[in-house]
């Protein structure tokens, strides 16, 4: 019985994720770290 539940989860989870209608969220604008909680001594944005 537990194997059937596990198999059902393996099948249903990807199917439910495929039907998600959420809009993508931009995490980084490519220029600054505005909106991020970070340590400026460790992280920075630089042109490569």
DASULJO-V885659 format. One record per helix or strand of 3 or more residues. SS is the DSSP state (H for helix, E for strand). FROM is the first residue (numbers start at 0). TO is the last residue. If there is no record, write none. Layout:
ss={SS/SS}
from={FROM/FROM}
to={TO/TO}
This chain:
ss={H}
from={1}
to={17}
